Amino acid sequence: MPIIINLDVEMAKKKISLNELSEQVGITPANLSILKTGKAKAIRFSTLEAICKELNCQPGDIMEWREDE
């Protein structure tokens, strides 16, 4: 998949755990883990907005597109 999820990088920069972020964003740790590992097929804009707000980052800091090689 050419969309790469860098949520773990942003979480490490902010020193926040998966459980802390899931609680602050209002989604289950399991769903956040699916997103973090790149296994999610979609993300709601409201969830993306909440994650960016908590991590004080831009959507492009969390997701990037890479052309298939």
C-alpha positions as CSV (number, residue, x, y, z in Angstrom):
1,M,0.0,0.0,0.0
2,P,1.5,3.4,-1.0
3,I,0.0,5.2,2.1
4,I,2.5,4.9,5.0
5,I,1.3,5.5,8.5
6,N,3.9,7.3,10.8
7,L,1.7,7.5,13.9
8,D,4.3,5.6,16.0
9,V,6.9,8.1,15.1
10,E,4.7,11.1,16.2
11,M,3.7,9.2,19.4
12,A,7.4,8.6,20.2
13,K,8.2,12.3,19.7
14,K,5.5,13.3,22.1
15,K,6.3,10.4,24.5
16,I,2.7,9.2,24.6
17,S,1.6,5.7,24.9
18,L,-1.1,3.9,22.8
19,N,-3.4,3.7,25.8
20,E,-3.0,7.4,26.7
21,L,-3.6,8.5,23.1
22,S,-6.6,6.2,22.6
23,E,-8.2,7.5,25.8
24,Q,-7.6,11.2,24.8
25,V,-8.9,10.6,21.3
26,G,-11.9,8.5,22.3
27,I,-11.2,5.3,20.4
28,T,-10.3,1.9,21.6
29,P,-6.6,0.9,22.0
30,A,-7.3,-2.0,19.5
31,N,-8.6,0.4,16.8
32,L,-5.7,2.8,17.4
33,S,-3.3,-0.1,17.1
34,I,-4.9,-1.1,13.8
35,L,-4.3,2.4,12.5
36,K,-0.8,2.6,13.9
37,T,0.3,-0.6,12.2
38,G,-1.1,0.5,8.9
39,K,-3.7,-2.2,8.7
40,A,-6.7,0.2,8.7
41,K,-8.6,0.6,5.5
42,A,-10.0,4.0,6.4
43,I,-9.9,6.8,9.0
44,R,-12.6,9.2,9.9
45,F,-11.7,12.9,9.6
46,S,-12.9,13.4,13.1
47,T,-10.5,10.8,14.4
48,L,-7.6,12.2,12.3
49,E,-8.5,15.7,13.7
50,A,-8.5,14.4,17.3
51,I,-5.2,12.6,16.9
52,C,-3.6,15.7,15.3
53,K,-4.9,17.9,18.1
54,E,-3.5,15.6,20.8
55,L,-0.2,15.2,19.1
56,N,0.0,18.8,18.0
57,C,0.9,17.8,14.4
58,Q,-0.4,17.9,10.9
59,P,-2.1,15.0,9.0
60,G,1.0,14.9,6.8
61,D,3.1,14.1,9.8
62,I,1.1,11.0,10.4
63,M,0.5,9.8,6.9
64,E,2.5,9.9,3.7
65,W,2.1,8.6,0.2
66,R,4.9,6.7,-1.6
67,E,4.7,5.5,-5.1
68,D,4.9,1.7,-5.5
69,E,8.3,0.7,-6.6
